[in-house]
């Protein structure tokens, strides 16, 4: 079964909210014990606030994967703490269409679900993608 990523209208510089992107995808359930086996790839990263002397750079990153379960997505906000150091803005506010369930197919608690999703984030090379987006943003300001 092949999935096509959505196409987006509008200028490429206009960020599209990960909430909007992922809420268009159907919910996909996964048993809690199998969540860490899911494979994700980078879809997009946006710089939503350019750094200045008073404010750090902020943005959003979106990751996706296709599995026998269906298309899954995961998005979160990030902050640039200092040159070369980025962190999740709020590890408790991930956006995903992935529904983590127990062995009987019942949803796990919200705390358990976010813990599993944060395990995925921890394993992804997302900071590299954020640094790339920040570098692109900086070089576009120079020109």
N, C-alpha and C positions, 0 to 999 in steps of 0.2 A: 504494500500500500504506500503510495507516494504522497507526500504532503508538499504543498507549495507555500512558501512564505508570502504573507500579504504584501501587496504593492501599496505604496503610500503616495498620495497626491500632495502637492505643495512643495515649497522650496526646500532643498536639502538642508538648509541651515535652520529650519524650524523644527525644534525637537518634538518628537511624538512621545507622549507619556507612556511609559511601560504599562501602566494600568490599562490604558486604552488598547494597546497591542495585545496584551495577554488576556484581557477579559473577552476578546473576540474568539479566543480558542476554547473549544469545549473542555470541560473538566475531565481530568484523567486521573484515575485512582492507581495507587501503587502500594503494595504491602510494605509496611515500615521497614522490615528487614532487608528489602531489596532496593530501597531508595539510594543507598550509596553506590549501587552498581550502575545507576543511570549515567549516561554520557551526555555532556552538554558542550555546545560550541558557542562561540561569541556571535551574537547577532548585531548588536550596535551599542555604542557608548556615546553619550551626549554630555557636553559641558553646558550646564544650564546657568551657571553664574561664573563669570570670569573673575579671577582673583585680583584684588587690589590691596592697598595698604590696610584697609579696615576689614575686609571680608576674604575668606578663603575661597578657592574654586570649589564649586559644587557640581554634581552631575548625576546621571543615571546610567546604568548599564543593564543590558538585556542579553540573556543567554537562552539557547533553545536546544532541544534534542528530539530525535525521532526514535521511537522504540516500538516493540510489538504492542505496547500499551496505548500508543497514539502520540501526538505531538505534545511536548511539554515545554514550558517556558518558566523562566525565573528572572526577576528583575529586582534591583535595589538601588537606593541612593548612596552616593559616596561623597567624601569630603577630602580635599587635599590639605593635610595638616601642616606640611612644610615641603620644600623641594624634595621630590622623590619619595614622599611618604603619603600614601592614601589609605583611607579606612572606610569601612561601612559607616554611613551616617547613623543608622539605627538598625542593629541586627534583628530587632523584633518586628520590623515593618518590611518584610519581603513581600513581593507580589508574585503569585504563581497560580497556574491552573492545575498544578499537581495537588491531588488530595491524598494525603497519607492515611492509610487504613491499617487496621490490625488484621490478623490471620483470618478472622471471620468476616472481613469486609466492612467493619464499622469504623467510622472516622476516629482517629486518635485525638487526644486533647490538643487544643491550639498550641500549648507550650511544647508538647512532644513534636508536633508537626514543624514548628519553627526551629526546633533543635535539629531535626533531620535536615531541613532546608539549609541551615547554617553550616552543617557538615559538608553539603555539596559546595557551597560558596567557598569554604575554607580550602577545598581541594582544587578549585579552578584558578587559572593564571590571570584572574581578572585585573589585578593591579597593573599588569603589563599593558593591557588594552586601555586602561584609564590613562596611564602615562603617555601612551601613543596619542590618545585624543587630546590630552593637555598640550603635548608638543605640537600637534597640528593646529590647535587653537592659537598658540603662541606665535607660530610661524605665519599664520594668516594675519595676525595683528601687525607684524613687522612689514608686510608688503602692502 
